[in-house]
Amino acid sequence: MLRLSFAILLLASGTVCAGTIYKWVDAQGTIHYSDQPRPGASQLEIESAPRVSPPAPVVASATAASSAAADGEPFRYDSCAISRPAADETLQNAFSVSVAWQISPALRSGDRVTLALDGKLLAGVSPTGTSFTIAPVDRGTHTLMVSILDADGRGVCQSSAVTFHVRQPSLLSPPRRAPTPAPAPRPNTPRS
């Protein structure tokens, strides 16, 4: 079966040149192909494959042209930063986290935003949005990072990593109650 697949691949590929191929079946019923004649082999004529020319090279892509500013300098973002949550912020009893970011200048056409939580890209983030809610979020320490990719998928701006902490109640560690105040001493009154 492997030989048959290989032979069909050779016949179908554009690398086969015009020529003669010989085909025969052995005693076990296996079909064989060869460029050498054998007793009992039938002769197959192979036509040359049509020539396919590669597409003409593109001189300049539309994204490269649009990324150049009017003065000829390539476009560049001044900043992209996460504005919420704040760095090292602790979120108590949080089961979702609202994330917001700022981009300066505004996101240009064709570019897209990606958001990563703990080094993994989050699905569902609007490629042109400025906020996203992560739900559910596990307790613990997490890092967020926002990146901007151009139309070709190259990173053009990346924020600093922002670390935040999520604290949630646990059956193993229930929330602490405020200590009960000691009863006030009774006033000293004479006994009769």
TILO-523218 format. One record per residue (C-alpha): x negated, y, z. Coordinates in steps of 0.02 Angstrom, whole numbers. Each point is the difference from the previous one (the first is absolute). Layout:
BEGIN
<rec X="X" Y="Y" Z="Z"/>
...
***
This chain:
BEGIN
<rec X="0" Y="0" Z="0"/>
<rec X="-145" Y="117" Z="40"/>
<rec X="-77" Y="-30" Z="-170"/>
<rec X="166" Y="34" Z="-86"/>
<rec X="20" Y="162" Z="96"/>
<rec X="-177" Y="51" Z="-45"/>
<rec X="28" Y="-40" Z="-183"/>
<rec X="162" Y="99" Z="-6"/>
<rec X="-88" Y="145" Z="85"/>
<rec X="-138" Y="-6" Z="-129"/>
<rec X="125" Y="-6" Z="-141"/>
<rec X="101" Y="145" Z="69"/>
<rec X="-146" Y="113" Z="49"/>
<rec X="-65" Y="133" Z="-114"/>
<rec X="-177" Y="-64" Z="17"/>
<rec X="28" Y="-152" Z="-112"/>
<rec X="-70" Y="29" Z="-173"/>
<rec X="70" Y="-74" Z="-159"/>
<rec X="-54" Y="-180" Z="-20"/>
<rec X="48" Y="-181" Z="10"/>
<rec X="53" Y="-92" Z="158"/>
<rec X="25" Y="-188" Z="11"/>
<rec X="137" Y="-78" Z="105"/>
<rec X="17" Y="-181" Z="53"/>
<rec X="88" Y="-107" Z="130"/>
<rec X="-98" Y="-131" Z="98"/>
<rec X="61" Y="-172" Z="55"/>
<rec X="72" Y="71" Z="163"/>
<rec X="104" Y="129" Z="-95"/>
<rec X="-108" Y="150" Z="45"/>
<rec X="-12" Y="133" Z="-136"/>
<rec X="-175" Y="62" Z="-39"/>
<rec X="-64" Y="148" Z="-102"/>
<rec X="-174" Y="20" Z="-71"/>
<rec X="-98" Y="94" Z="-131"/>
<rec X="-83" Y="-166" Z="-51"/>
<rec X="93" Y="-123" Z="-115"/>
<rec X="43" Y="-170" Z="74"/>
<rec X="78" Y="-156" Z="-77"/>
<rec X="190" Y="16" Z="6"/>
<rec X="-3" Y="187" Z="40"/>
<rec X="115" Y="119" Z="-93"/>
<rec X="-72" Y="161" Z="-66"/>
<rec X="76" Y="167" Z="56"/>
<rec X="-42" Y="164" Z="-86"/>
<rec X="-14" Y="149" Z="116"/>
<rec X="26" Y="174" Z="-68"/>
<rec X="-99" Y="142" Z="73"/>
<rec X="87" Y="104" Z="130"/>
<rec X="52" Y="175" Z="-51"/>
<rec X="-117" Y="138" Z="53"/>
<rec X="62" Y="110" Z="139"/>
<rec X="-84" Y="167" Z="24"/>
<rec X="-11" Y="73" Z="174"/>
<rec X="100" Y="157" Z="39"/>
<rec X="-85" Y="165" Z="-31"/>
<rec X="-86" Y="68" Z="156"/>
<rec X="90" Y="138" Z="93"/>
<rec X="-103" Y="158" Z="1"/>
<rec X="74" Y="77" Z="158"/>
<rec X="139" Y="-65" Z="108"/>
<rec X="150" Y="107" Z="41"/>
<rec X="-36" Y="-16" Z="185"/>
<rec X="-177" Y="62" Z="-21"/>
<rec X="62" Y="148" Z="-99"/>
<rec X="135" Y="41" Z="127"/>
<rec X="-121" Y="-16" Z="145"/>
<rec X="-109" Y="141" Z="-64"/>
<rec X="42" Y="171" Z="66"/>
<rec X="13" Y="152" Z="-111"/>
<rec X="-182" Y="46" Z="37"/>
<rec X="-63" Y="-171" Z="-57"/>
<rec X="-33" Y="-67" Z="175"/>
<rec X="80" Y="-167" Z="45"/>
<rec X="152" Y="10" Z="114"/>
<rec X="-35" Y="-27" Z="183"/>
<rec X="110" Y="-5" Z="155"/>
<rec X="-57" Y="115" Z="140"/>
<rec X="70" Y="-115" Z="133"/>
<rec X="113" Y="-146" Z="38"/>
<rec X="32" Y="-33" Z="183"/>
<rec X="122" Y="-90" Z="114"/>
<rec X="95" Y="127" Z="105"/>
<rec X="109" Y="-122" Z="99"/>
<rec X="-35" Y="-96" Z="110"/>
<rec X="-138" Y="101" Z="79"/>
<rec X="-172" Y="-76" Z="23"/>
<rec X="-7" Y="-113" Z="154"/>
<rec X="186" Y="30" Z="36"/>
<rec X="88" Y="-127" Z="111"/>
<rec X="179" Y="-43" Z="-46"/>
<rec X="100" Y="-72" Z="146"/>
<rec X="139" Y="-127" Z="-35"/>
<rec X="-17" Y="30" Z="-187"/>
<rec X="64" Y="-130" Z="-122"/>
<rec X="-28" Y="110" Z="-153"/>
<rec X="-126" Y="134" Z="-43"/>
<rec X="34" Y="152" Z="-108"/>
<rec X="-153" Y="44" Z="-104"/>
<rec X="-24" Y="166" Z="-91"/>
<rec X="-143" Y="65" Z="-105"/>
<rec X="-51" Y="162" Z="-83"/>
<rec X="-84" Y="19" Z="-169"/>
<rec X="-81" Y="158" Z="-63"/>
<rec X="28" Y="51" Z="-138"/>
<rec X="165" Y="-89" Z="-33"/>
<rec X="-3" Y="-173" Z="-78"/>
<rec X="-28" Y="17" Z="-187"/>
<rec X="100" Y="-94" Z="-130"/>
<rec X="-59" Y="-179" Z="-27"/>
<rec X="-86" Y="-15" Z="169"/>
<rec X="74" Y="-109" Z="137"/>
<rec X="-12" Y="-17" Z="188"/>
<rec X="-41" Y="-162" Z="92"/>
<rec X="8" Y="-29" Z="187"/>
<rec X="-99" Y="-132" Z="93"/>
<rec X="36" Y="-65" Z="175"/>
<rec X="-145" Y="-93" Z="80"/>
<rec X="-86" Y="-11" Z="-170"/>
<rec X="149" Y="-77" Z="-92"/>
<rec X="102" Y="96" Z="-129"/>
<rec X="181" Y="26" Z="50"/>
<rec X="135" Y="-44" Z="-125"/>
<rec X="146" Y="117" Z="-29"/>
<rec X="-95" Y="163" Z="17"/>
<rec X="63" Y="129" Z="-125"/>
<rec X="-145" Y="36" Z="-119"/>
<rec X="43" Y="186" Z="6"/>
<rec X="65" Y="13" Z="179"/>
<rec X="-71" Y="89" Z="151"/>
<rec X="71" Y="-112" Z="137"/>
<rec X="41" Y="-180" Z="39"/>
<rec X="73" Y="-97" Z="147"/>
<rec X="-87" Y="-161" Z="49"/>
<rec X="124" Y="-121" Z="79"/>
<rec X="-25" Y="-110" Z="91"/>
<rec X="-167" Y="40" Z="75"/>
<rec X="-88" Y="-117" Z="122"/>
<rec X="-68" Y="56" Z="167"/>
<rec X="-185" Y="37" Z="4"/>
<rec X="-126" Y="116" Z="-80"/>
<rec X="18" Y="38" Z="-186"/>
<rec X="-86" Y="104" Z="-133"/>
<rec X="81" Y="93" Z="-145"/>
<rec X="-79" Y="67" Z="-158"/>
<rec X="78" Y="89" Z="-150"/>
<rec X="-81" Y="-4" Z="-173"/>
<rec X="39" Y="82" Z="-166"/>
<rec X="-30" Y="-99" Z="-159"/>
<rec X="-4" Y="75" Z="-174"/>
<rec X="94" Y="-74" Z="-149"/>
<rec X="-145" Y="-120" Z="-32"/>
<rec X="6" Y="-65" Z="180"/>
<rec X="-160" Y="87" Z="56"/>
<rec X="-4" Y="77" Z="174"/>
<rec X="-9" Y="190" Z="-9"/>
<rec X="32" Y="43" Z="183"/>
<rec X="0" Y="-98" Z="162"/>
<rec X="46" Y="58" Z="174"/>
<rec X="-97" Y="-37" Z="157"/>
<rec X="64" Y="-149" Z="97"/>
<rec X="124" Y="49" Z="136"/>
<rec X="11" Y="-116" Z="150"/>
<rec X="159" Y="-10" Z="104"/>
<rec X="63" Y="-114" Z="138"/>
<rec X="170" Y="-83" Z="21"/>
<rec X="58" Y="-50" Z="175"/>
<rec X="153" Y="-111" Z="13"/>
<rec X="80" Y="-86" Z="150"/>
<rec X="-42" Y="-183" Z="24"/>
<rec X="75" Y="-140" Z="103"/>
<rec X="-175" Y="-38" Z="61"/>
<rec X="-29" Y="180" Z="51"/>
<rec X="168" Y="84" Z="39"/>
<rec X="6" Y="188" Z="15"/>
<rec X="-61" Y="63" Z="167"/>
<rec X="126" Y="76" Z="117"/>
<rec X="-39" Y="152" Z="103"/>
<rec X="-42" Y="-48" Z="178"/>
<rec X="145" Y="14" Z="120"/>
<rec X="-33" Y="142" Z="122"/>
<rec X="-19" Y="-49" Z="182"/>
<rec X="151" Y="42" Z="107"/>
<rec X="-10" Y="166" Z="88"/>
<rec X="-40" Y="-13" Z="184"/>
<rec X="147" Y="22" Z="115"/>
<rec X="-1" Y="156" Z="103"/>
<rec X="-52" Y="-25" Z="179"/>
<rec X="153" Y="18" Z="110"/>
<rec X="6" Y="-30" Z="187"/>
<rec X="87" Y="-157" Z="58"/>
<rec X="127" Y="8" Z="134"/>
***
